[in-house]
Amino acid sequence: MKTCHVFAVLVTCVLGSLQAAEIPFKAEELPTKLGVGYAVRLIDMNNDQKLDICIVDQTRILWLENPTWKEHTLIDKQTRPDNVCFAPADIDGDGKIDFAVGADWKPFNTESGGTVQWIRRNPNEHKKDVKAPLLWEVHPISEVPTVHRINFADLDGDKKPELIVSPLMGRGTTKPNWQEATCQLLSYKIPADPVKGPWEPTVIDDKLHVTHNFQVTDFDHDGQPDILYVGFEGVSLLTKDASGKWQNKRIGEGNQKTSPNRGASEIKHGMLGKSGDYIATIEPWHGHQVVVYTKPTTERPSAGEGLWNRQVVDEELKWGHAVWCANLDDDEAEELVIGIRDDLGPTRKGGVRIYDPQDAAGQKWERQFVDQGGVAVEDLAVGDLNGDGKAEIVAVGRATHNVKIYWNGK
């Protein structure tokens, strides 16, 4: 092993044997063309018990109807460009899905802009005198400069979801490091009248600089929501104390050896079957490494008390931009799905990769190239599209402007 270089170590020690059977996928590119597919979610939009594909594009929000993938436009040029994120919830209490939307995407304007709004079906949409479906109504919520990721979750146990809003950078920060101020992770309770408002923000956390994504998950399996949150500082776990106040505990060191970008950008919580949890990230921020964290069996004072074990699973990529954890085969563990935006070279292009855990401890992972070069992944989502019990992958492209389904088991 003395002559084993970095990549050889990566393949033999982390990725393990290359002989394991791959999960079969068949790619289908849909007719829909995008400007930038900033975000994608799989949601049953018409109550037919089938997951449809919902996409945030630069000026549109659209959904593609399963199984024909016919396009339906919810809004078009009704917000300030670009739309960058969205989150579903029944906001007005009518039993139908609405969406919160983050728009006016200007990542380097940290002083102003960044609109947050919500949209609902036009009440006149299905009247007989309307010849064509009307676009959805847009109602303002707030302005958050560099608004970047949003989601709904019941954070206080009242059976009603709060809107969680994460900016990319702290208000008023500037080049080259964007670190004069921290980012405020905000929550908004839905008002009694969500049209009239007001939507009042509460600060959940203000400890991280230059964030990118978060996930609400029951991380410690106690039935209460926790938040995994990433930025230049690495991986933070946000939990509530006995008084109901959110506490920030750093549990993942992130990649702190690079500059100017460091830390982590994407994050998801995954399961290794009955043997426990793992955390998956892209590192550094907008980085070139797929990283997995597993819970240490003993404390590691040299790395920092409470930090989880960090291992680089892959670093043959450029600009990882999407992470998902889901069970794609017949074992108990959840596979790790990674979307990559840019090409590293002719043999390591952007696209979709899967990493299958090969042991209960999460120390060995089998890498599978699902698509190399077919989609410059801005975002992806996983779900069972055809009801056969197997999860599909849906990816949306930035430079490729496309939507692709990877059918599981084909």
NORKA-V635970 format. One line per field, one symbol per residue. ss: DSSP state (H for helix, E for strand, - for the rest). Layout:
ss=???
This chain:
ss=-----HHHHHHHHHH---------EEEEE---------EEEEE--------EEEEE---EEEEEE----EEEEEEE--------EEEEE--------EEEEEE-----------EEEEEE----------------EEEEEEE---EEEEEEE--------EEEEEE-----------------EEEEE-----------EEEEE-------EEEEE--------EEEEEE--EEEEEEE-----EEEEEEE--E-------E---EEEEEEHHH-EEEEEEE-----EEEEEE--------------EEEEEE---EEEEEEEEE------E-EEEEEEEE--E--E--EEEEEEE-------EEEEEEEE----EEEEEEE--------EEEEEE-----EEEEEE--
